[in-house]
């Protein structure tokens, strides 16, 4: 059909190139244009640990402690009574004393305090549990576990191994708790003033 007045002739318009022609022209332009600096640099790969669950520094806590209200009139008798209770609690359950250390009456430095530390072998396991006792005021500070967390640099201290240490320390702590009863209190007590509301009774739970 002839073009309408005011419209250019279709024959005079440039032909639209096909997609294949566009792809060919773009490929030719890529081969002729120099490579950009970003394309010349090799992509750096992030170094990944072969065992990412051991790369983290997070470990379960293995140190527990509490306060003992002991029997006895002086420091030596209080520590002796506390130590005997610990031995009775663990030795009758299959634990064996591997090492005993401490400062006794007459060995402590001027102004120093006596202390005891027992290392037990866990029954049917290669793990060990440490129990430390020292008088503070008129009470005995009792610690179950090592003096510091396991070192991260040592390969054997994986999260799984430290979790086993935690379980062993917790089990020993529960045995000691049964022996001391109310004479052993937790190191930290969280007080709460919460009074939950019961929708069934329509009142605060008392």
Protein Blocks (a to p, Z undefined) as FASTA:
>chain_A
ZZdehiacfklpccdddfklmmmmmmmmmmmpccdfklmpccddddddfblmlmpmbdcd
fbdcdddddedjbfklmmmmmmmmmmmmmmmnopacfbdcdddehjacghiacddddddd
dehiabdcddddddehjbccddeddfbdcdfklmklcfklmmmmmmmmmmmmmmmmmmnm
mmpccfbdcddfbdcddfklopacZZ
